[in-house]
Amino acid sequence: MSALDIEQIDGVPIAHVNEDIDVANATAIQQRLADALGPDALSLVVDLSATRYVDSAGVDMLLRLSDLLDHRRAKLILVIPETSQLKRLATIVGLPAAIAIQPSLTDAVQEVARAQAETTASHPDSAHEQPTGEQGRH
C-alpha cells in the first residue's frame, strides 16, 4: 500500500490517503489528487479513514483542492469516519461548511450517485441532444 492509492468505483475516482498530511507532503498529495480527476469526472472522493493527522498545511491543501474542483464544476467529498481523530479537527476548523464530509466510503459513493441523478433529472435531454439544423425539415 502506497501513501496514496487511487481507484475508480462506478466511474468515480476514489483516493485513499494512507498517511498523515502535513507541510512535508501536502503539495505532492494535492497534485496527485488533482491529477486523479479525469476531464469528465463530476466528483472526487478522498478517503481519509487511514489518515491520523492533518496539520494546517493539510487543511489548506484540502480547501484549495475543493476550490480547484469547484472551478472545474466538480465536487470534493471527504470520508472521515465518526471514530476518527480527524472528525474533531474537521469540526473545529469548519471543514464541513466548506467541503462535503461523509462517515464512510459507501456514504460518499451514494452522495455522488444522488448528485449525478439530480444532474441527470434536471437536464434529462442533455445526454441525448441532437444538433439543431435542417434535419427533419421538409
C-alpha positions as CSV (number, residue, x, y, z in Angstrom):
1,M,0.0,0.0,0.0
2,S,1.5,3.4,-1.0
3,A,0.9,6.8,0.6
4,L,-1.9,7.4,-1.9
5,D,-3.9,4.8,-3.7
6,I,-6.4,5.7,-6.4
7,E,-9.2,3.5,-7.7
8,Q,-12.4,4.0,-9.6
9,I,-15.8,2.9,-8.3
10,D,-18.7,3.3,-10.7
11,G,-16.6,5.8,-12.7
12,V,-15.9,7.9,-9.6
13,P,-12.2,8.5,-8.6
14,I,-11.6,7.4,-5.1
15,A,-8.3,8.4,-3.5
16,H,-7.2,6.6,-0.3
17,V,-4.7,8.7,1.7
18,N,-2.7,6.2,3.7
19,E,-0.5,8.6,5.6
20,D,-0.6,11.8,7.6
21,I,-0.9,15.1,5.6
22,D,1.5,17.8,6.7
23,V,3.7,20.5,5.3
24,A,6.2,18.0,4.0
25,N,3.8,16.2,1.7
26,A,0.6,18.4,1.2
27,T,1.7,19.9,-2.1
28,A,2.6,16.5,-3.6
29,I,-0.7,14.9,-2.4
30,Q,-2.7,17.8,-3.8
31,Q,-1.1,17.4,-7.2
32,R,-1.8,13.6,-7.2
33,L,-5.4,14.2,-6.1
34,A,-5.9,16.9,-8.8
35,D,-4.4,14.5,-11.4
36,A,-6.8,11.8,-10.3
37,L,-9.8,13.7,-11.6
38,G,-10.5,13.0,-15.2
39,P,-11.8,15.7,-17.5
40,D,-15.4,14.4,-17.3
41,A,-15.5,13.5,-13.6
42,L,-18.0,15.3,-11.5
43,S,-16.7,14.3,-8.1
44,L,-13.5,13.2,-6.3
45,V,-13.8,11.2,-3.1
46,V,-10.8,11.5,-0.8
47,D,-10.9,8.7,1.8
48,L,-9.1,9.9,5.0
49,S,-10.0,6.8,7.0
50,A,-6.4,5.7,7.3
51,T,-5.1,9.2,8.0
52,R,-4.4,10.0,11.6
53,Y,-3.1,13.6,11.4
54,V,-3.6,16.6,9.2
55,D,-1.7,19.8,10.0
56,S,-2.6,23.4,8.9
57,A,-0.9,22.8,5.5
58,G,-3.0,19.7,5.0
59,V,-6.3,21.6,5.8
60,D,-5.2,24.4,3.5
61,M,-4.5,21.9,0.8
62,L,-7.9,20.3,1.1
63,L,-9.6,23.7,0.9
64,R,-7.5,24.7,-2.2
65,L,-8.3,21.3,-3.8
66,S,-12.0,22.0,-3.2
67,D,-11.7,25.4,-4.8
68,L,-9.9,23.8,-7.8
69,L,-12.7,21.3,-8.2
70,D,-15.3,24.0,-7.9
71,H,-13.7,25.8,-10.8
72,R,-14.0,22.6,-12.8
73,R,-17.6,22.2,-11.7
74,A,-16.7,19.1,-9.8
75,K,-17.2,18.3,-6.1
76,L,-14.8,17.2,-3.4
77,I,-16.1,14.7,-0.9
78,L,-14.1,13.7,2.1
79,V,-14.5,10.4,4.0
80,I,-13.8,10.9,7.7
81,P,-15.2,8.2,10.0
82,E,-17.1,9.3,13.1
83,T,-14.4,7.5,15.2
84,S,-11.5,9.2,13.5
85,Q,-9.3,11.7,15.3
86,L,-9.8,13.9,12.3
87,K,-13.5,14.3,12.9
88,R,-12.9,16.7,15.8
89,L,-10.3,18.7,13.9
90,A,-12.6,19.0,10.8
91,T,-15.3,20.4,13.1
92,I,-13.0,22.8,14.9
93,V,-11.6,24.3,11.6
94,G,-15.0,24.4,9.9
95,L,-14.4,21.9,7.1
96,P,-18.0,20.7,7.0
97,A,-19.1,24.2,6.0
98,A,-16.7,24.2,3.0
99,I,-16.4,20.5,1.9
100,A,-18.8,17.6,1.9
101,I,-17.9,15.1,4.6
102,Q,-19.3,11.6,4.8
103,P,-18.6,9.0,7.6
104,S,-17.9,6.1,5.2
105,L,-16.9,5.3,1.6
106,T,-20.3,3.8,1.0
107,D,-22.0,7.0,2.0
108,A,-19.7,9.1,-0.1
109,V,-20.3,7.0,-3.2
110,Q,-24.1,7.2,-2.6
111,E,-23.8,11.0,-2.3
112,V,-22.1,11.1,-5.7
113,A,-24.8,8.8,-7.2
114,R,-27.5,11.1,-5.8
115,A,-25.8,14.2,-7.2
116,Q,-25.4,12.6,-10.6
117,A,-29.1,11.5,-10.6
118,E,-30.1,15.1,-9.7
119,T,-28.0,16.5,-12.5
120,T,-29.5,14.0,-15.0
121,A,-33.0,14.7,-13.7
122,S,-32.6,18.5,-14.1
123,H,-31.1,18.1,-17.6
124,P,-32.8,14.9,-19.0
125,D,-32.2,15.7,-22.6
126,S,-28.6,16.8,-22.2
127,A,-27.3,13.2,-22.8
128,H,-29.5,12.7,-25.9
129,E,-29.5,16.2,-27.5
130,Q,-29.4,16.3,-31.3
131,P,-27.7,19.1,-33.1
132,T,-30.2,21.6,-34.4
133,G,-30.2,22.3,-38.1
134,E,-32.0,21.4,-41.2
135,Q,-32.6,17.8,-40.2
136,G,-36.2,16.7,-40.2
137,R,-37.4,19.7,-42.2
138,H,-39.3,19.0,-45.4
